[in-house]
Amino acid sequence: MYVLKCDAIRQAIWDSLPQPVSERLTLALAEACADPLDATVPYGEDDGIMRTLILPDTLVVIYLGHQTKTLHIYGIEYAG
């Protein structure tokens, strides 16, 4: 299990999403924390560290800290 890390800027973006979108993102990130490589796809070249979580209206770029078992939100894009 990975621990989710999110800085204040990304948290503000997440908080600004419409409620249904925010809920879907919360559930998807919970799945990614349980199994990040299965719940995401590579971001560019598959290095196993930079990953993308793709939802119907949201794209989240994450950084996996395998040594520390952390999942860092690197960017959130909402197309709504």
VOSE-399779 format. One line per field, with one value per residue (C-alpha): residue in three letters; x, y, z. Coordinates in Angstrom, 2 decimals, always signed. Each point is the difference from the previous one (the first is absolute). Layout:
N
res [Ala  ...]
c1 [X  ...]
c2 [Y  ...]
c3 [Z  ...]
//
This chain:
80
res [Met  Tyr  Val  Leu  Lys  Cys  Asp  Ala  Ile  Arg  Gln  Ala  Ile  Trp  Asp  Ser  Leu  Pro  Gln  Pro  Val  Ser  Glu  Arg  Leu  Thr  Leu  Ala  Leu  Ala  Glu  Ala  Cys  Ala  Asp  Pro  Leu  Asp  Ala  Thr  Val  Pro  Tyr  Gly  Glu  Asp  Asp  Gly  Ile  Met  Arg  Thr  Leu  Ile  Leu  Pro  Asp  Thr  Leu  Val  Val  Ile  Tyr  Leu  Gly  His  Gln  Thr  Lys  Thr  Leu  His  Ile  Tyr  Gly  Ile  Glu  Tyr  Ala  Gly]
c1 [+0.00  +1.29  -0.73  -1.43  +1.91  -1.56  +1.30  -2.25  -0.18  -1.14  -2.35  -1.62  -0.46  -1.51  -2.30  -1.18  -1.21  -3.75  -1.12  -0.61  +3.37  +1.76  -1.64  +1.10  +3.52  +0.03  -1.03  +2.47  +2.86  -0.92  +0.30  +3.31  +1.32  -0.89  +1.59  +1.56  +1.46  -3.28  -2.22  +2.09  +1.75  +3.53  +0.60  +2.21  +2.69  -0.91  +2.48  -2.39  +0.23  -1.94  -3.52  -3.33  -3.41  -2.59  -3.67  -2.72  +0.39  +3.17  +3.66  +2.36  +3.77  +1.54  +3.49  +0.53  +2.50  +0.60  +2.56  -2.28  -3.27  -1.42  -2.13  +0.47  -2.52  +2.09  -2.84  -3.77  -1.74  -3.77  -1.74  -3.48]
c2 [+0.00  +3.44  +3.21  +2.90  +3.30  +3.17  +3.55  +2.99  +1.08  -3.42  -0.31  +3.31  -1.25  -3.25  +1.94  +2.21  -2.95  -0.63  -2.33  -3.12  +0.46  +0.43  -3.18  -2.01  +1.35  -0.91  -3.58  -0.34  +1.32  -2.46  -2.80  +1.43  +0.03  -3.69  -1.00  +2.98  -1.85  -1.76  +3.07  +2.32  +0.11  +1.17  +3.72  +0.10  -2.68  -2.76  +0.57  -1.27  +3.35  +2.62  -1.25  +1.30  -0.63  +0.43  +0.62  +1.02  +3.71  +0.18  -0.77  -0.29  -0.29  -1.73  -0.76  -3.33  -0.08  -3.73  +0.17  +2.11  -1.57  +3.42  +1.16  +3.72  +1.92  +1.91  +1.54  -0.04  +0.97  +0.20  +0.21  +0.90]
c3 [+0.00  -1.00  +1.90  -2.01  +0.09  -1.37  +0.37  +0.68  -3.65  -1.25  +2.96  -0.97  -3.56  +1.29  +2.35  -2.88  -2.09  -0.24  +2.77  -2.18  -1.71  +3.34  +1.33  -3.07  +0.42  +3.69  -0.75  -2.88  +2.15  +2.74  -2.56  -1.19  +3.57  +0.30  -3.33  -1.80  -2.97  -0.77  +0.51  -2.19  -3.35  -0.79  -0.42  -3.07  +0.20  +2.44  +2.82  +2.69  +1.78  -1.98  -0.60  -1.26  +1.52  -2.74  +0.79  -2.49  +0.75  +2.10  -0.55  +2.97  -0.28  +2.99  +1.21  +1.76  +2.83  +0.12  +2.81  +2.23  -1.25  -0.87  -2.90  -0.73  -2.08  -2.53  -2.01  -0.44  -3.24  -0.23  -3.37  +1.02]
//
